[in-house]
Amino acid sequence: IRIGALISGGGTNLQAIIDACEDGRIDGEMAFVGSDQAGVKGLERARRHEIPGFVVEYGPFIRAYKQAPGQFELPRDFDIADALAKQHLFGDDAPEERTREFLCTRAAAESRLLAEIDARGPVDLLVLAGFMRNLTPYFVDRFNTDTNNPRIMNIHPAILPSFPGVDGYGDTFRYGCKVGGCTVHFIDYGEDSGPIIGQRAFPILETDTLDDVKHKGLEQEWQLYPECIQHFAQKRLKTVKMTHTLDNGQV
Ligand code: GRF
């Protein structure tokens, strides 16, 4: 299969996936690596393996919207009403203006991302590897054209559905959990809420620091992510019915 990746940082998971493609643990090849941050180590890793890379920064879109929301140019194929109805990144009590701003600015950036992706040919699977941006329904629908065959994967640093959000290991550690873990899942319209593909756990000892927890977790991630991608490549994942998590966490 052809695999695309989106990153925001160091890309140690990206490296694990590249290595697994190169040594045959994944029946696939990397088609591109996109980043929302310039100059990150993950892009350097891509270059070293001669994988095409590109950057789409979100900042300019967010600043432009804040300066003049009325003049903000939306992608022509972006349907704001549809995105508002589908997304469940925010609770029902979130101010609509905040959600609207989020969707418009992200969709504008995503439109650029999609153009960069399209320019590098179609991929079978898009993997998020430390990509620190939530995707809107506008982007997700471009990949999940068949609702029973989601095509965007993510790795999350916690045992979902516990501790969604940006700091899974930190939240796990501060809560006082005795076990931590990571989850590979498909992306849906919510935050870290899509169907789970695989999970791994590790013990958290009394003496562990947050750095120890992160280190143990990443070592599990580097094994779990390539395994899950290989399941996808070999079509071993049974067709899932996409669930849509409600605000109260029930599906
Ligand atoms: C990982 O902990 C991953 O679970 C989370 O972001 C981190 C990315 O690390 N989504 P890296 O860039 O792959 O080193």
Residues whose N, C-alpha, C, O or C-beta is under 5 A from the ligand:
A	BS01	GRF	G9 G10 G11 T12 N13 L14 A129 G130 I155 H156 P157
